[in-house]
Amino acid sequence: MNQVLDVIVIGGGQSGLASGYHLKKSGLSFLILEASGEAAGSWPNYYDSLKLFSPAKYSSLPGLSITSSSDCYPDRDEVVQYLKNYASHFQLPIAFHQRVEQVSKESDIFQVRTTTGEIYNARNVICATGSFNKPYIPTIEGQEYFKGNNIHSAFYKTHDPFKDQTVIVVGRGNSAVQIAMELADITNTTLAVRKPISLMPQHILGKDIHFWFILTGIDSKWRIGKSLVNTSGVMDLDGYKQRLKEGKPKQKNMFTSFYEDGVIWADGSKEKVDSVIFATGFRSNLDFIKDLGGLDVNGVPLQSSGISTVVSGLHFVGLSGQRSFASATIRGVGQDAKYVIKHIRKRDR
């Protein structure tokens, strides 16, 4: 394509849609490139029972509220439908089935090449593929010899295939606990953790904790929220505290290695295990900007508050901890997108 746009947005999930909303308000010309056939990001791929840990009233992108009851906690399918409705409501320009494989730059113009062979040109690029598209599993001794089922939580959909198994879920974050709670109903489930699960009350003085996050500035102020991004506090949403107390699921210090039939715990004891599910997070998958020099040696974006520190015109929305505690969440990407688009407008004046 010969047309030079003001902005190309890579990714049509929540981060890309929030960017599109603010770009449309700005009057800048833009196009969103989405690898799949729908504007829903990673949400359709998450496990069936997933639900947000923030109520609907605090779980919307800018300009359009999610339609669930304000006090309920939307589930995966509600979020997927909301994102698709959002794209349609604001008539955002999205090119589907356009997976980006390389971004290059000549003079002041970016060339964005997709796997279909299309080339899109723009003065600015926003990488909005988020932080949750490259599953991370740590390397553990003996892992290659384990004969059981060994997967990342990204590939977990429902507890049904695990019925009557002995299962270990590795991790202590929200997803790990939610999956383990579900599995514990029909399996012998253990959470393998480096530290005991840290639970945060879902309600304080009759208000959901996200009300207090907003009131105190934790959700929006970088200096307050940044330090909390890497914590592993879990919302006590459905009686988790009592269930953990009852050992449904159990908690044990992380195992040290695998053997053919299971795992070896720190005390040297062996346990026969059918399946191990790693809820150990994700890494950004931004290899398409590698040739620009936009990443460090570990593939992490070189950026500050979503603005590349090494490539002029390169930006990011949806990175964990980008500007606040809420960055990378459906409630937080809007404020980060607004900040980035404001920077682009100033830059291109």
Residue pairs with C-beta under 8 A, 6 or more apart in sequence:
1 118
1 119
1 120
1 121
2 121
3 121
4 109
4 121
4 122
4 123
5 29
5 30
5 31
5 120
5 121
5 122
5 123
6 23
6 28
6 29
6 30
6 122
6 123
6 124
6 344
6 348
7 19
7 23
7 28
7 29
7 30
7 31
7 122
7 123
7 124
7 125
7 126
7 341
7 344
8 30
8 31
8 33
8 110
8 112
8 120
8 122
8 124
8 125
8 126
9 16
9 19
9 20
9 23
9 30
9 31
9 32
9 33
9 125
9 126
9 128
10 16
10 33
10 100
10 103
10 112
10 125
10 126
10 127
10 128
10 129
10 288
11 32
11 33
11 34
11 35
11 41
11 127
11 128
11 129
11 130
11 318
12 32
12 33
12 34
12 36
12 39
12 40
12 41
12 87
12 94
12 96
12 128
13 34
13 39
13 40
13 41
13 42
13 43
13 83
13 128
13 129
13 130
13 318
14 41
14 43
14 61
14 83
14 130
14 318
14 330
14 333
15 41
15 128
15 129
15 130
15 317
15 318
15 328
15 333
15 336
15 337
16 32
16 34
16 39
16 41
16 126
16 128
16 317
16 318
17 32
17 39
17 61
17 83
17 86
17 87
17 92
18 61
18 62
18 317
18 333
18 334
18 336
18 337
19 32
19 126
19 128
19 317
19 337
19 340
19 341
20 30
20 32
20 87
20 90
20 92
20 93
20 94
21 61
21 62
21 63
21 90
21 92
21 334
21 337
22 62
22 334
22 337
22 338
22 341
23 30
23 341
24 30
24 90
24 92
26 341
26 344
26 345
28 341
28 344
28 345
28 348
30 93
30 122
31 93
31 94
31 95
31 120
31 122
32 39
32 92
32 93
32 94
32 95
32 128
33 94
33 95
33 98
33 100
33 112
33 114
33 120
34 94
34 95
34 96
34 97
34 98
35 97
35 98
35 99
35 100
36 96
36 97
37 96
37 97
38 44
38 84
38 96
39 83
39 84
39 86
39 87
39 92
39 94
40 79
40 80
40 83
40 84
41 83
41 130
42 130
42 132
42 133
43 76
43 79
43 80
43 83
44 76
44 80
45 154
46 76
47 76
47 153
47 156
47 157
47 158
47 179
48 76
48 157
48 158
49 75
49 76
49 158
49 178
49 182
50 75
50 76
50 175
50 178
51 73
51 74
51 75
51 76
52 59
52 73
52 74
52 75
52 79
52 330
53 73
53 174
53 202
53 235
53 237
54 73
54 208
54 210
54 329
54 330
54 331
55 70
55 71
55 72
55 73
55 208
55 210
56 65
56 66
56 67
56 68
56 69
56 70
56 71
56 72
56 73
56 74
57 65
57 70
57 71
58 208
58 210
58 211
58 214
58 331
59 66
59 74
59 79
59 330
59 331
60 66
60 82
60 330
60 331
61 83
61 86
61 330
61 333
61 334
62 334
62 337
62 338
63 90
64 85
64 86
64 89
64 90
66 74
66 78
66 79
66 82
67 82
68 74
68 78
71 208
73 237
74 82
79 330
87 94
95 118
97 116
98 114
98 115
98 116
98 118
99 114
99 115
99 116
100 112
100 113
100 114
100 115
100 288
101 113
101 114
101 115
101 288
102 112
102 113
102 288
102 291
103 110
103 111
103 112
103 113
103 125
103 288
103 289
103 291
103 292
104 110
104 111
104 113
104 291
104 292
105 111
105 292
105 311
105 313
108 123
108 312
108 313
109 121
109 122
109 123
110 121
110 122
110 123
110 124
110 125
110 313
110 314
111 119
111 120
111 121
112 119
112 120
112 121
112 122
112 125
113 119
114 120
123 313
123 348
124 313
124 314
124 315
124 344
124 347
124 348
125 289
125 313
125 314
125 315
126 315
126 316
126 317
126 340
127 286
127 289
127 301
127 314
127 315
127 316
127 317
128 316
128 317
128 318
129 284
129 285
129 286
129 318
130 284
130 318
130 319
130 328
131 282
131 283
131 284
131 318
131 319
131 320
131 328
132 282
132 328
133 282
133 284
133 285
134 282
134 283
134 284
134 285
135 152
135 153
135 154
135 155
135 278
135 282
136 152
136 280
136 281
136 282
136 283
137 152
137 278
137 280
138 278
138 280
140 255
140 256
140 257
140 258
141 256
141 257
141 258
142 257
142 258
142 259
142 264
143 150
143 258
145 258
145 259
145 260
146 258
146 259
146 260
146 262
146 263
146 276
147 260
147 261
148 261
148 262
148 273
148 274
148 275
148 276
149 274
149 275
149 276
150 275
150 276
150 278
151 275
151 276
151 277
151 278
152 277
152 278
152 279
152 280
153 169
153 171
153 175
153 176
153 179
153 277
153 278
153 279
153 280
154 282
156 179
156 277
159 182
159 183
159 185
159 186
159 187
162 183
162 186
162 187
162 274
162 275
163 186
163 187
164 186
164 187
165 187
165 188
165 274
165 275
166 187
166 188
166 189
166 262
166 271
166 272
166 273
166 274
166 275
167 183
167 187
167 188
167 189
167 190
167 273
167 274
167 275
167 276
167 277
168 189
168 190
168 191
168 192
168 255
168 263
168 273
168 275
168 276
168 277
169 176
169 179
169 180
169 183
169 189
169 190
169 191
169 192
169 249
169 276
169 277
169 279
170 176
170 191
170 192
170 254
170 276
170 277
170 278
170 279
170 280
171 191
171 192
171 193
171 278
171 279
171 280
171 281
172 191
172 193
172 194
172 195
172 196
172 197
172 198
172 232
172 234
173 232
173 234
173 279
173 281
174 234
174 235
175 279
176 191
176 279
177 191
177 197
177 234
177 240
179 277
179 279
180 189
180 191
180 249
181 238
181 240
181 243
181 248
181 249
183 189
183 249
183 277
184 243
184 248
184 249
189 248
189 249
189 250
190 249
190 250
190 251
190 252
191 197
191 249
191 250
191 251
191 252
192 252
192 253
192 254
192 255
192 263
193 251
193 252
193 253
193 254
194 253
194 254
195 232
196 251
197 232
197 234
197 240
197 244
197 251
198 231
198 232
198 233
198 234
199 233
199 234
199 235
199 236
199 240
199 241
199 244
200 209
200 233
200 234
200 235
200 236
201 209
201 236
202 208
202 209
202 235
202 236
202 237
203 209
204 212
209 235
210 219
210 331
212 218
213 219
213 325
213 326
214 220
216 224
217 224
217 225
218 224
218 225
218 228
218 324
218 325
219 225
219 324
219 325
219 326
219 331
219 332
220 324
220 326
220 332
220 335
221 324
222 305
222 323
222 324
224 325
225 324
225 325
225 326
226 321
226 324
226 325
228 325
229 320
229 321
229 325
229 327
230 321
234 240
243 249
244 251
252 265
253 265
253 266
254 266
255 263
255 264
255 265
255 266
255 271
256 264
256 265
256 266
257 263
257 264
258 264
258 276
259 270
261 270
261 272
261 273
262 270
262 271
262 272
262 273
263 270
263 271
263 273
263 276
264 270
265 271
283 299
284 299
284 300
284 301
284 319
286 294
286 295
286 299
286 301
287 299
289 295
289 301
289 311
289 314
290 299
292 311
292 314
293 302
293 310
293 311
294 301
294 302
294 308
294 310
294 311
294 314
295 301
295 302
296 302
301 308
301 316
301 319
302 308
302 309
302 310
303 309
303 315
303 316
303 319
303 322
305 322
305 323
305 336
305 339
306 315
306 316
306 317
306 319
306 322
306 323
306 336
306 339
306 340
306 343
307 315
307 316
307 340
307 343
308 314
308 315
308 316
312 347
313 347
315 340
315 343
315 344
316 322
316 340
317 333
317 336
317 337
317 340
318 327
318 328
318 333
318 336
319 327
319 328
320 327
320 328
321 327
321 328
322 328
322 336
323 335
323 336
323 339
324 332
324 335
324 336
325 332
326 332
326 335
327 333
327 336
